[in-house]
Each structure stands twice: as C-alpha cells, then as structure tokens.
Amino acid sequence: MADFEAYQEYQRIEDYEEDSPPGEEDLLIHVPEGLKDSWHHIKNLDNFFTRIYHFHQKNGFACMMLSEFFELVQFLFVVTFTTFLFNCVEYDVLFANRAVNHTGQGLNPLDRNKVTLPDAILPSQQCTERIQSNSWIIFLLIMAAIFWIYRLGKVICNVLSYWEIRQFYIKALKIRMDELCNFSWQEVQGRLINLQREQQMCIHKKELTELDIYHRILRFKNYTVAMINKSLLPVRLRVPFLGDVVFLTQGLKYNFELILFWGPCSLFQNKWNLHPKYKRAGNRLELARQLSRIILLAGIANLLLCPFVLVWQVLYAFFSYAEVIKREPGSLGARRWSLYGRLYLRHFNELDHELQGRLGRGYKPAAKYMNAFVSPLLAVLAKNVAFFSGSVLAVLIALTVYDEDVLTVQHILTAITVLGVIITITRSFIPDEHMVWCPEQLLQCVLAHIHYMPDHWKGNANKSETRDEMAQLFQYKAVFILEELLSPIITPFILIFLLRNKSLEIIDFFRNFTVEVVGVGDICSFAQMDIRRHGNPQWMSEGQTEASVYQQAENGKTELSLMHFTIKNPRWQPPQDSSVFISHLREKVQQDAQSGPSPQLLLSEAPLCTSLLSNESANAPDNLLASVLAHPVLTASGLPGWNRRFVPPSSTASAAASVLASLSSSQQPHAGRSRSHVLLPSAHPHHEGPMYHSDHTAADSMSASDSKMVGQSNTALLSEFASAEMSLHAIYMHEVHQQKFQSQHGPGQFQPPVAMRDTGASAAPGPQMQSTHTASLVLPSPLRLGGWVEEEEEEEEEEISSNPAPDHSQTSRGSS
C-alpha cells in the first residue's frame, strides 16, 4: 500500500509538470529576484546536468563551439574534396599516360613536356558539366546537404544552450571561464549541491546528493553496463577459424540506444520514465513481439542506408589515417580499449573521465601483458624478412644520398615506402630480448587498474585462451578500424537475425531491473549499488544480500562499483546496507593485515618489484602496487628481506590488506606514529582521504602556512595515491573472492555466466538511510573523449526531460 501511494504521489507531480506550454518543457525556467538571476525549477535536470558535465570536460564555451564549427567545416571539406577528386582531376595527365605539350616563348625545351599541377585540373566549366551529368553525384550531394543543414541546426541550438550554461557557471557557480580548467569535477559538483540548498533547482527535493547527479547523467549508460554485465548484450558471433567474436561498434551501439532509450518507439515514454506497460508482466509476450518488429524495421532502415554510411566511413577513415599510416606504419599495431571493453570494465555510476583515467593507467600494463605473447615461428620469419627488406632499403637510401636523381626513377619512392612499412610491421613480431616473462604478475597489475576480470583467468595468464579473451577488451587499432568499416554491412544482419531473438529477454530485463526513485525517475536498479538486492555472496556480501542468482551482478560489479563510488565521492552518505558492507570489509582488512608484511618492508622491495614487472617508469603509487603484487613471489623464493632476515611467505591479499590498514591508521589525527610511517603525503585537501576514515583528515591538523604550500603537483600525487587505494581494494577483493571460490569449487573451476531469464517479480529495495560512513575520492584530471577514430564517441546530447519528486523514497518496479 505504501508503494502504491508513493507511485500515486509521483504521478501527480508528473501531471503538474506537464502543464507547461507545448515546446517549453525543455527550457530553463528563470525566476528573477530583483537584480539577481536565480535558477528555480529546472525541468530538464537530466539534460541540464549532462551539459554542465560536458561543458566542464570540454574546457568551456570557446573550445566547445570551436570544435562544433570545425566539425561542420570538416564535413564540408570531405564532401567537396571528394567530389573534386572524382570529377575535376584528369588522371591520365596526372599519371603521365597522356603527353602534354606546353607552348610559349622563353620555355626550356626540356620543360615543354613537364606536367604541372594545373595541367591535371579541369577548368571549372568542364568540372561543373561532369557533376551535372552524373545523377548519382547529384543525389549524394543533396543527401549531404540535408545532413549538413541538420547538423547546422543542432550546432545553433547547442550555441544557445551552452551560452546559458556559461552564464550559469559564471553567475550561479561563481566560476570564471579563465579559471574553469583549475576546477575538478568534484568541486563543480559540490557547488551544484550547495546551490540546490539556496535556489532549489529541483523543487521536489530539498537537497541533491552526488548519486542523484550521477543517476541523471548516466541514466541510460547504467542500463547498458548492466546488460553487458548480465551477458544480454552485445551479440556474439561465431566466425569460422576465429571462434566466438564480440562485435560492438559505434554504429551498432547507436542503434541499441535508438531502439531502447531515446528513439520514437523506445521503451521510455518521456526520456526519464519507462513506459508503464513495460512494468507489467501480463503482456510481456505481446511487448516482445512489438519490440521484435521495431528491431526489424531498424535493421531494414540500416540496410537501406548501408551504401551511404559505408561510403562516409571509408572516406573518413582514409582522410584520417592515410597520413598517419605513411608516417608511422606501426600505429596500426598499437592497441586501444575496445568499445566492448569500455562497457565491460565500467563501474556503475562511473563518469567518462573517471573511466578514461582508470583505463589510461592500465594501458601500459595491458600492453606489456599482450606483447609478452610472441610466436617463436613468426619471430624467426620476421627477423629474416626484416633483414632482407632492410638490406634493399639501405642500398636504395645510399644511392639516393650519392645522387638525388635516383628519386626520379619510376616507382623508387614507392619501393622505399613499402620497404619501410614492411620493416616496421615485422619488428612488431620480434620480442624484446630484455623482457621478463611474468604473465601472472602482469595480469594482476592489469587487474589493479581495470578492476574486473573473469574468474578463470586466475592461474591461466600464460594460456593463449586468456590472451584471446583479453584481446576482445584490448584490441589492435587496425582491428578497430576494420570493425568500424564493416559495421554498416554487419549491423543490419545483427539487428534482423540475432538481436530480435532477445526481445523477450530485453523486456524482462527492463521490468525486473527498473526502480522508480522519487525525485530522479526510473533508473536501473543495479545503479543503486544495493548490496541487499544485487550483492553476490561470493564477493564478501554473504549474509548481507537477498539476491537470487538471476538478480546478482556478475564479477562483483555491485561491490566494486560501491567501493569506487564511495572513494570518488567521500561526502556521499551510503544507505544502511552499503554501510554495513563497507564496515564488514574494513574489519576483514584489519584482520588480514595482522598476518601480512609490514608496509615498510613492501616499500623497501619496491625497486626489485618494479624491475620484476618491467615497469621502469613507475611513480610512487605504481611502486606501491608493484610491491603488493610481487611480494608473494619474492617471499616464496626464499629471498631475505630488507633487514637480512628471512620473511615468511604471505599472500597478495594479506599484503594488500597491510597497506590498506596502514592507509587507514595513518590518517587518524592523533595517531601515535611519526610522519615517516605515513604512506600517503601528509598534506591532504579537505576532500582527500582514505576510505576508512572520513570524519577527520590530515588537513584538519595542518597549519595555514602548511596548507598554502600544497600545490597542484601535490594534488595530482594525492589523486594518484587515491587511485592506488581503489586498486588495492580491487586486488584484495579479487583475492578474497578467489580464496572463497576455490574453497567451495576447487582450483581450476569457474562458474559460467548466468543466462538471462524471467523471475516474475524482483525484490523491492529497501529505503535509503543515511550513514555516517564516507570515503576518500580520486581527483580525476579532465580528459576529452574523441570520435570513433581514437576514443569512444561522445554520445549525442539528446534533450532529456526530468521528473523529480519530493522525497528520498523509492518504489521497485518488478513484475506485477
């Protein structure tokens, strides 16, 4: 009855908001009070907070609008330049297949037959006639013009919208544009929360929390991460000679979001509320058939647009990569985190810059691990091919140095370029003779940063199967480009023949894992990081969770996401169940630390450990992680410790617990230990601190003069140590999970992912209650995400309407 009343109250507020005039639902409502602007009753808080975040990450109004302008110019350039190359160039003259005879006084006879660039370009009149006579060119130009005008309209809307966001930063948040780069997102978010108390941007809640803001920015992203976690997406393809392949591109991801979230026939009725019919189990089969038809129509539309999208992809890739490949042929052999890897490794409630910073730290260890797998046969072949190619290239270069006329010989430049590319490619197959083969330690070092890996990778780091699965997360850039080029062809068939079969599972997923949070709207229940509802007993939440196997998040996603969010947002008050879990973890860490090595011993082993992991450019936090990861290897080998005494063997879990316990005790304001025993720097800003002690930090005991000495470099170091703290938690939790799992199932066994199924009704989450327990945070450096060429493409900033409500209660949306 209480749930029904809460739902009715929420519906009444929704009806009140819909009383706005048509077309004004997405506007910011300004209520002037005298000479002071105020931001009251912002209806579209999802869009508002998203734009505030993008404004900060993209470094302000000028940078954003300049990028938008050059995107329009870039599109015009690609279209006009391609049209010019196809219609206005005489290639017979350019390739010297047709002789050119220049006449005129004063010309050298040798220059009469010399081809110049203007000779290969047709006159403008003849070029225009060629274009007008080709109906396909005319059609493509009309389509390009329509798309460009559409993009121009969006840019104009963005200019108006982000100009208002600029005013909001200056007037409401008191942040000048020349100082924006000096503010972290946590500081901007803190000012937003304080402003809510003064101006009531959301009129239905007295106070906003950090989780409210994250939920609005990441509403649909959390759904996607949950579907990846439950193996509902993406679709896996069985390719001959390659086995199971995970295929997920920007185009396919765009179609997923269009169908499920913000398209005209999506499951959400007003961008922040799931349509009521999808919350009832009675007509799930009919809804599945409707969704199957929508997916079929989307697949047919993709099939019709395939030629146009494919042409654009090829042209864009050519103009983007041709010069890079010529200058650095080895760049195609570099690796990048795949789109699937970014979603698989993403925590619930993790913003783009937080994910990018975490994966950036894990790039070098992941590259070292993948490069450690070398085929001896390919290495022998590569050495000989490189020798022969290098010999011929050396002779050609020597002849060119002796007489530059050698360059005029036909195809000599082509031969030099091709030989250089061959040498660069073959060198990538030749292993580094100084590399140390420690696959288990390297994979553990990767885990410290990416925080997730399947259970069966443990102990199998040297297997090719593990390497192949890792390659799905960490792919070659050449594979990435090839997938994006093939995406317009493959995407329609995935939608028509594969995704349609999962319609019923998708309907069940959204019904079972959607909750209505008052003041926020419908969100994915996994995003609440509710240990009681979605915890996994194998991940230190035994006795604290009521979740069935179907409701549990896989790979400890709920527990690790909770720890990550708590460290990122130390002022956030976790619900009671989450606080109990964190307290239990703290007690477990303190217990295991008693049997672990001392932090001083771990620090003394740092140089040897970093050498063992081939991490020659490590900083202090990386040295600390290397010591934790390599210490069990050193003690098992029987090497003496730093004091020439024998050190008893210890596990990675106990070593990580020892450091975490030291990080906790080092921040007690009246701890009876000297500063030399503190692992973290003593000068902490007010928002930095270890997870286990949030009421007081070292900043409380600092003098004013000491505080002034803390510069940006020290803040960056503190951020790195906070990231190391989360890495230590990830290592510790994985080790404890492995110990528990092996004690129940025995070594060498792993649990396959749970298939999606319907459970009828999901358990209702309990009410959120405040706790006095908070945690430390990492100060992320603002990083930009580029297009599909280098990083994950920025999502289209669609207009999202919000529907807040007055209190913190929530209603579970299970099957009825």
Buried (B, 14 or more C-beta within 10 A) or exposed (E): EEBEEBBEBBBEBBEEBEEBEEEEBBBBBEEEEEEEBBBBBBBBBBBBBBBBBBBBBBBBBEBBBEEBEEEBEEBEEBBEEBBBEEBBBBEEBBEEEEEBEEEEEEEEEEEEEEBEEEEBBBEEEEBEEBBEEBEEBEEBBEEBEEBBEEBEEBBEEBBEBBEBBBBBBEEBBEBEBEEBEEBBBBBBBBBBBEBBEEBBBBBBBEEBBBBBBBBBBBBBBBBBBBBBBBBBBBBBBEEEEEEEEBBBBBBBBBBBBBBBBBBEEBBBEBBBBBBEBBBEBEEBEEBBBBBBEBBBBBBEBBBEBBEBBBEBBEBBBEBBBEEEBEEEBEEBBEBBBBBBBBBBBBBBBBBBBBBBBBBEBBBBBBBBBBBBBBEEEBEEEBEEBBEEBBEEBEEBBEBBEEEEEBEEEEEBBEBBEBBBBBBBBBBBBBBEEEEEEBBBBBBBBBBBBBBBBBBBBBBBBBBEEBBEBBBBBBBBBBBBBBBBBBBBBBBBBBBBEBBBEBBBBBBBBBBBBBBBBBBBBBBBBBBBBBBBBBBBBBBBBEEBBEBEEBBBBBBBBBBBBBBBBBBBBBBBBBBBBBBBBBEBBBEBBBEBBEEBBBBBBBBBBBEBBBBBBBBEEBEBBBBBBBBBBBBBBBBEEEEEBBEEEEBEBBBBBBBBBBBBBBBBBBBEEEEEEEEEEBBBBBBBBEBBBBBBBBEEBBBEEBEEEEEEEBEEEBBEBBBBBBBBBBBBBBBBBBBBBBEBBBEEEEEEEEEEEBEBEBBEBBBBBBEBEEBEBBBBBBBBEBBBBEEBBEBBBBBEBBEBBBBBBBEBBBBBBBBE
